[in-house]
Amino acid sequence: MQDTRLPVLDKNGQIARVMNLADARVDKTKGVVICSTVNPAQYQSPFPQGVYHLQDYPFYYFDIRANAARRIQTYFAGNKGN
């Protein structure tokens, strides 16, 4: 069974690109990020069920990386002469 606290690895032991695995919304009242699209039973940790602190990288790394790349491309596309 895959250790769900770690990134998903491909057959060569490299980090597999996993996109759109989990949603995220901020609960401003509680000051937490809520994820509602994964099955809590699949992601065990020392935290209470549904607390995904150990899954930050496995859930969001490639999505954040792609978002940053898009933002950089957009910035440079609009600032070619600067």
C-alpha positions in Angstrom: 0.0 0.0 0.0 1.2 3.5 -0.9 2.4 5.6 2.1 -0.1 8.5 1.6 2.1 10.9 3.6 4.5 10.9 0.7 4.3 11.9 -3.0 3.0 9.3 -5.4 6.0 7.6 -7.1 6.0 6.2 -10.6 7.5 2.8 -11.5 11.0 4.3 -11.6 10.7 5.7 -8.1 10.4 9.3 -9.3 7.7 11.6 -8.1 4.6 11.1 -10.4 2.9 14.1 -11.7 -0.5 14.1 -10.1 -2.8 17.0 -10.9 -6.2 17.9 -9.6 -6.1 15.3 -6.8 -7.7 17.4 -4.1 -9.8 20.6 -3.9 -9.1 23.3 -1.3 -11.1 26.2 0.2 -10.3 28.4 3.1 -12.6 28.4 6.1 -12.0 31.9 7.4 -13.9 31.3 10.6 -11.7 28.4 11.6 -8.6 29.6 9.8 -8.1 26.3 8.0 -8.0 24.8 4.5 -10.9 22.4 3.8 -10.5 19.6 1.4 -13.7 17.8 0.5 -12.8 15.7 -2.6 -10.6 12.9 -1.1 -11.7 9.9 0.9 -10.4 10.5 4.5 -10.2 6.7 5.1 -7.4 6.5 2.4 -5.2 9.1 4.1 -4.1 7.9 7.5 -1.9 10.0 9.7 -1.3 10.7 13.4 -3.7 13.6 13.1 -7.5 13.1 13.5 -9.3 11.8 10.4 -9.7 14.5 7.8 -6.7 16.5 8.9 -4.3 16.4 6.0 -1.2 18.3 7.2 1.1 15.4 6.0 -0.5 15.5 2.6 0.2 19.1 1.6 2.8 18.2 -0.9 1.2 15.0 -2.3 -2.1 16.8 -2.7 -1.1 20.2 -4.1 2.6 20.3 -5.2 2.1 20.0 -9.0 -1.0 22.2 -9.1 0.9 25.0 -7.3 3.9 24.5 -9.5 1.8 24.7 -12.7 0.0 27.8 -11.3 3.3 29.5 -10.6 4.6 28.7 -14.1 1.4 30.2 -15.6 1.7 33.4 -13.5 5.3 33.8 -14.5 4.5 33.3 -18.2 1.7 35.8 -18.0 3.8 38.4 -16.2 6.6 38.2 -18.8 4.2 38.2 -21.7 2.8 41.5 -20.4 6.2 43.0 -19.6 8.4 42.3 -22.6 9.7 45.8 -22.9 10.4 46.3 -19.2 
